[in-house]
Amino acid sequence: MEVLKEKYTGFESVLAHLGSVQADIIEHASQFRSGEGDAPGGGSASASWALRYSVNVLVDNSLCKGAPVIVESHPSYHNLLGRIEHSGDGATHTDFTMIRPGAVPRANGVTWWFRCVMCC
């Protein structure tokens, strides 16, 4: 964590987020020990636990030298702006990892991402 804090010195919002993540990891340390609770690498309960530290990268244009050209052959609302997908067996479920970009965000030329807001 110290390496990340050193790397992002000067970015106060990033440092605040890293501090929140560190405090949350310490508070829930038992979740990371195998054999206790929902340890990472187990079933669906542990998958939902690991989701709290995930980032959903919608568009990564970091290697582009300019705004990309996107051709949209079916310009519907969802294809242009994006959508939030759902999953479920009987009851629907969604989270920030199910956000999908449309043509406009993909053509914008910037990187779009979302992160989980933890309850800490």
Secondary structure in CASP SS format (residue, H / E / C, confidence):
PFRMAT SS
TARGET T0000
AUTHOR 0000-0000-0000
METHOD secondary structure of the structure
MODEL  1
M C 1.00
E H 1.00
V H 1.00
L H 1.00
K H 1.00
E H 1.00
K H 1.00
Y C 1.00
T C 1.00
G C 1.00
F C 1.00
E H 1.00
S H 1.00
V H 1.00
L H 1.00
A H 1.00
H H 1.00
L H 1.00
G H 1.00
S H 1.00
V H 1.00
Q H 1.00
A H 1.00
D H 1.00
I H 1.00
I H 1.00
E H 1.00
H C 1.00
A H 1.00
S H 1.00
Q H 1.00
F H 1.00
R C 1.00
S C 1.00
G C 1.00
E C 1.00
G C 1.00
D C 1.00
A C 1.00
P C 1.00
G C 1.00
G C 1.00
G C 1.00
S H 1.00
A H 1.00
S H 1.00
A H 1.00
S H 1.00
W H 1.00
A H 1.00
L H 1.00
R C 1.00
Y C 1.00
S C 1.00
V E 1.00
N E 1.00
V E 1.00
L E 1.00
V E 1.00
D C 1.00
N C 1.00
S C 1.00
L C 1.00
C C 1.00
K C 1.00
G C 1.00
A C 1.00
P C 1.00
V C 1.00
I C 1.00
V C 1.00
E C 1.00
S C 1.00
H C 1.00
P C 1.00
S C 1.00
Y H 1.00
H H 1.00
N H 1.00
L H 1.00
L H 1.00
G E 1.00
R E 1.00
I E 1.00
E C 1.00
H C 1.00
S E 1.00
G C 1.00
D C 1.00
G C 1.00
A C 1.00
T C 1.00
H E 1.00
T C 1.00
D C 1.00
F H 1.00
T H 1.00
M H 1.00
I E 1.00
R E 1.00
P E 1.00
G C 1.00
A H 1.00
V H 1.00
P H 1.00
R H 1.00
A H 1.00
N C 1.00
G C 1.00
V C 1.00
T C 1.00
W E 1.00
W E 1.00
F E 1.00
R E 1.00
C C 1.00
V C 1.00
M C 1.00
C C 1.00
C C 1.00
END
